[in-house]
Amino acid sequence: MRPWSIPCLLALGVASVPRTARAEPAPTDAQLVAARETFAAAEKDEDVEQWAEALVKLRRVAAVRLTPGVRYHIALCEEHVGQIAEAQADYTEAERQARSEGARDVLKLVGARIADVGARVPHVAIRIVPAIDGVVVTVDGAPCTDPSCAVDPGPHRIEAHAPERVPASTMVTVRERETAAVDLVLAAITPETPSPEPTAPAVVPAAATRSGRPPAATFIASAGALVLAAAGIGAFVAAGGALADGVRTCRQLVTLATGACDAEKNTVRAWDWAAAAAWTGAAGAETLAVLSWTGAIGDSRPGQSASVIVSPRGVGVSGTF
């Protein structure tokens, strides 16, 4: 048998607790049998160190009969799952109950556990600034009336409230055997600053709104861009034909005179320039269409301007939107 194990019958203490000392109804025989079986299953979980599972079962047993032995096992599981502040409280209560009910087996075990766990429990030392009456301090939502509150290892939220004071809160993380000092400043509540008068919503002039339908300038510019683009393609094709004809013509000339083929070259250049000019115009027209569609031109809104720059080197847009 484990040194900290307590036999099921003793742990449940079916015959040892006076009925008159309890206000709640006495458990039925079926409930007691089920509780003994659950306690035995919890001890098996403890054997394989499944402490969380054992703790769940033991709390079900405690709902039927909370004896010193059951309380001791609950504290043992809490200790192993890291709830050492709760374990310390349950060990202490198990010792008190064991003395009251004469559970000697529990007394033999619980004293050593109280000493060991008590040295490991971290604390949060809380100081209220300024020191005033009527302060309510909570740790993780639970009231704390001791200036040094025992807590489990890990993060905790500390809050303080007092009449006519601004509530204060903070987060603190503690480890085993540590004591964290926390200062909570409760500032006096000052009169609220009068809220400004509500302002009327701005009305947008009807002239500044735009419909979702594209303006006529957009269609005109787009059509012009398509025509110029087609003209540029035609000129480019014509330049290619002129180049082929010029090559054939020059090959048939029997002369060494300089510039004999200049006429053919000029024809090709003329068609190339025509194609370039048509494509440049198409790009400019399409840019105008885009600007008209987005409202960057033809709009009366202040602070906006746009212009299209067309040159043999390309097309550019300049403006403020």
C-alpha positions in Angstrom: 0.0 0.0 0.0 1.2 3.5 -0.8 2.4 5.4 2.2 -0.1 8.2 1.5 -3.0 5.9 0.6 -6.0 5.5 2.8 -8.3 2.5 2.6 -11.6 3.3 0.9 -13.8 2.5 3.8 -11.8 4.7 6.2 -11.6 7.5 3.6 -15.4 7.5 3.1 -16.0 7.1 6.9 -19.5 5.8 6.4 -20.1 5.0 10.0 -17.8 7.6 11.7 -19.7 10.8 10.9 -22.7 11.6 13.1 -25.9 12.2 11.2 -27.0 14.9 13.5 -23.9 17.0 12.7 -25.0 17.4 9.0 -27.7 19.6 7.7 -27.8 18.0 4.3 -29.8 14.8 3.7 -27.9 11.6 4.4 -26.7 9.8 1.2 -28.5 6.7 0.2 -26.9 3.3 0.3 -26.7 3.3 -3.5 -24.9 6.6 -3.4 -22.4 5.4 -0.9 -21.6 2.3 -2.9 -21.1 4.3 -6.0 -18.9 6.7 -4.1 -16.7 3.9 -2.8 -16.3 2.6 -6.4 -15.4 6.1 -7.6 -12.9 6.5 -4.8 -11.2 3.2 -5.7 -11.0 4.3 -9.4 -9.4 7.6 -8.3 -6.7 5.7 -6.3 -5.9 3.8 -9.5 -5.5 7.0 -11.4 -3.1 8.2 -8.7 -1.1 5.0 -9.0 -0.3 5.9 -12.7 0.0 9.6 -11.9 -3.1 10.7 -13.7 -3.7 13.4 -11.1 -6.2 15.5 -13.0 -8.5 12.5 -13.7 -8.3 11.4 -10.1 -9.2 14.9 -8.9 -12.4 14.9 -11.0 -13.4 11.6 -9.5 -12.6 12.6 -5.9 -14.7 15.8 -6.2 -17.6 13.6 -7.2 -17.0 11.5 -4.1 -16.8 14.6 -1.9 -20.3 15.6 -3.2 -21.6 12.5 -1.5 -19.4 12.4 1.7 -16.4 14.7 2.4 -14.4 12.8 5.0 -10.8 13.7 6.1 -9.4 11.0 3.9 -11.3 12.2 0.8 -10.1 15.8 1.5 -6.6 14.6 1.9 -6.6 12.9 -1.5 -8.1 16.0 -3.1 -5.3 18.1 -1.7 -2.7 15.5 -2.9 -4.1 15.7 -6.5 -4.2 19.5 -6.3 -0.6 19.6 -5.3 0.4 17.5 -8.3 -1.5 19.5 -10.8 0.1 22.8 -9.6 -2.8 24.1 -7.5 -0.6 24.3 -4.4 -2.4 27.1 -2.7 -5.7 25.1 -2.8 -3.7 22.0 -1.7 -2.4 23.8 1.3 -5.9 24.9 2.3 -7.3 21.4 1.8 -4.4 19.8 3.7 -5.0 22.1 6.6 -8.7 21.5 6.6 -8.1 17.7 6.4 -5.9 17.9 9.4 -8.5 19.9 11.4 -11.3 17.5 10.4 -9.1 14.5 11.2 -8.4 15.7 14.7 -12.1 16.4 15.2 -13.2 13.0 14.0 -10.2 11.0 15.3 -8.9 9.9 11.9 -5.4 8.9 13.0 -4.4 7.5 9.6 -5.0 10.9 8.0 -3.1 12.7 10.8 0.0 10.5 10.2 0.2 11.7 6.6 -1.1 15.2 6.5 1.4 17.0 8.8 4.4 16.4 6.5 2.4 17.5 3.4 1.4 20.8 5.1 5.0 21.6 5.9 6.3 20.8 2.4 3.5 22.6 0.5 3.5 25.6 2.8 7.1 26.4 2.0 6.4 26.2 -1.8 3.2 28.4 -2.0 3.9 31.8 -3.6 2.2 35.0 -2.3 1.2 38.4 -3.5 1.8 41.2 -1.1 -0.7 43.9 -1.9 -0.3 47.6 -0.8 -3.1 50.1 -1.5 -2.0 53.7 -2.1 -3.3 55.7 -0.4 -4.3 53.7 2.6 -8.0 54.2 2.9 -11.0 52.3 4.3 -13.6 50.4 2.3 -11.1 48.9 -0.2 -12.1 45.5 -1.8 -9.3 43.5 -3.2 -9.7 40.5 -5.5 -7.3 38.1 -6.9 -8.6 36.5 -10.1 -12.0 37.6 -9.1 -11.9 36.0 -5.7 -11.9 38.3 -2.6 -8.6 38.6 -0.7 -8.7 40.0 2.8 -5.1 39.2 3.7 -2.4 41.7 2.7 -0.3 38.7 1.6 -2.5 36.4 -0.4 -1.5 32.8 -1.1 -1.8 32.0 -4.8 -0.9 29.2 -7.3 2.2 29.6 -9.5 1.5 31.5 -12.7 -0.2 34.7 -13.8 -2.8 36.5 -11.7 -5.0 39.6 -12.1 -5.1 41.8 -9.0 -7.9 44.4 -8.7 -8.9 46.9 -6.1 -12.1 49.0 -5.7 -13.1 51.6 -3.2 -15.9 54.2 -3.0 -15.2 57.4 -4.9 -12.0 56.0 -6.2 -10.9 55.0 -9.7 -10.5 51.2 -9.7 -7.0 49.9 -10.2 -5.8 46.6 -11.5 -2.6 44.9 -12.6 -1.2 41.5 -13.7 1.5 39.7 -11.9 3.2 36.3 -12.5 4.8 34.4 -9.6 6.7 31.2 -9.2 6.9 28.7 -6.4 8.4 30.1 -3.1 8.1 33.7 -4.4 6.4 36.7 -2.9 5.5 39.5 -5.4 4.9 43.0 -4.1 2.1 44.9 -5.8 1.1 48.5 -5.4 -2.4 49.6 -6.5 -3.0 53.3 -6.7 -6.6 54.3 -6.2 -7.0 57.8 -7.6 -9.8 60.1 -6.5 -12.7 60.4 -9.0 -12.8 63.9 -10.5 -15.8 65.6 -12.0 -16.3 64.5 -15.6 -15.4 67.0 -18.3 -18.6 68.3 -20.1 -19.0 66.6 -23.4 -18.9 68.9 -26.5 -22.0 69.9 -28.3 -22.9 67.5 -31.1 -22.1 68.9 -34.5 -24.5 68.6 -37.4 -23.4 66.3 -40.1 -21.8 67.9 -43.1 -24.0 68.3 -46.2 -22.4 67.3 -49.4 -23.5 69.7 -52.3 -25.3 68.0 -55.0 -22.8 69.4 -57.6 -20.0 67.4 -55.9 -21.7 64.0 -56.3 -21.1 61.8 -59.2 -23.4 59.2 -60.7 -22.2 55.7 -61.5 -22.8 56.3 -65.3 -19.7 57.1 -67.3 -19.7 60.7 -68.9 -20.0 61.1 -72.6 -16.4 62.3 -72.8 -15.3 58.9 -71.7 -17.1 57.2 -74.7 -15.8 59.8 -77.2 -12.2 59.5 -76.0 -12.4 55.7 -76.0 -13.7 55.6 -79.5 -11.0 58.0 -80.7 -8.4 55.8 -79.1 -9.6 52.7 -81.0 -9.7 54.6 -84.3 -6.1 55.9 -83.8 -4.8 52.6 -82.7 -6.3 50.9 -85.8 -4.8 53.7 -88.0 -1.4 53.1 -86.3 -1.6 49.4 -87.1 -2.5 50.2 -90.8 0.4 52.6 -91.1 2.8 50.1 -89.5 1.7 47.4 -92.1 2.1 50.0 -94.9 5.6 50.8 -93.7 6.5 47.1 -93.8 5.2 46.9 -97.4 7.1 50.0 -98.4 10.2 48.6 -96.9 9.9 45.4 -98.9 9.2 47.3 -102.2 12.1 49.7 -101.5 14.5 46.8 -101.0 13.5 45.2 -104.3 13.7 48.5 -106.2 17.1 49.4 -104.8 18.5 46.0 -105.8 17.4 46.6 -109.4 19.3 50.0 -109.7 22.6 49.9 -111.5 24.3 53.0 -110.2 26.8 54.1 -107.7 25.2 57.5 -107.0 24.8 58.5 -103.4 21.2 58.7 -102.2 19.8 56.6 -105.1 17.4 54.8 -102.7 16.5 57.9 -100.5 13.0 58.1 -102.0 12.2 54.5 -100.9 13.7 55.2 -97.4 11.7 58.3 -97.0 8.5 56.5 -97.8 9.2 53.9 -95.1 10.1 56.6 -92.6 6.9 58.5 -93.4 4.7 55.4 -92.7 6.7 54.7 -89.5 6.1 58.2 -88.2 2.5 58.0 -89.1 2.1 54.7 -87.1 4.0 56.2 -84.1 1.8 59.4 -84.2 -1.4 57.3 -84.4 -0.4 55.1 -81.5 0.6 58.2 -79.5 -2.7 59.8 -80.1 -4.5 56.6 -79.2 -2.6 56.5 -75.9 -3.5 60.1 -75.2 -7.2 59.5 -76.0 -7.4 56.5 -73.8 -5.7 58.4 -71.0 -8.4 61.1 -71.4 -11.0 58.4 -71.2 -9.6 57.1 -67.9 -9.4 60.5 -66.4 -12.9 61.4 -67.5 -14.2 58.1 -66.0 -12.4 58.6 -62.6 -13.5 62.3 -62.4 -10.0 63.7 -62.5 -11.1 66.0 -65.3 -14.3 67.7 -66.0 -15.0 68.0 -62.2 -15.6 71.2 -60.3 -14.1 70.0 -57.1 -11.3 72.4 -55.9 -7.7 71.3 -55.5 -7.8 68.9 -58.5 -6.3 69.3 -61.9 -5.0 67.1 -64.6 -3.3 67.5 -68.0 -2.1 65.1 -70.7 1.4 65.6 -72.3 1.8 64.1 -75.7 5.1 64.2 -77.5 7.1 62.0 -79.9 8.8 60.4 -76.9 5.5 59.2 -75.3 2.4 60.2 -73.4 2.3 61.5 -69.8 -0.3 62.6 -67.2 0.4 65.5 -64.8 -2.0 66.7 -62.2 -3.3 66.8 -58.6 -6.1 64.4 -57.6 
